[in-house]
């Protein structure tokens, strides 16, 4: 049995913990804002937004997925995803159809224009990598952020 006690929080440690620059949440939030801003510039020639780019990446990986699969991959609820998909359908990038086997399910698939957009998007990851630390650092950071997300999700599920 482990009898070690957690360290006592001193007033100084509490004050340090309340500094904005010491917050993981703020580092993640501000990095996310900077990332989205960088993607906005890179995606402008493709005439798509960052959330639309995420949808396209899922569909380029596996065409014809259900809306719920898509939402699960992107961590988006249907209230956020449905308007996004409607806009993308109006743009001619994808179409949504009811599953013939189960009418409750909506299938999302690429149009020829959606498939063609992949070719135009091939330069985006390389352009983004030029703005980031080394590939090894990025890979490690991705692993660590997935662990953070999992820890937060696990805590939420309790």
Secondary structure, 3 states (H helix, E strand, C coil): CCCCCCCCCCHHHHHHHCCHHHCHHHHHHHHHHHHHHHHHHHHHHHCCCHHHHHHHHHHHHCCCEEHHHHHHHHCCCHHHHHHHHHHHHHCCCEEEEECCCCCCCEEEEECHHHHHHHHHHHHHHHHHHCCCCCHHHHHHHHHHHHHHHHHHHHHHHC
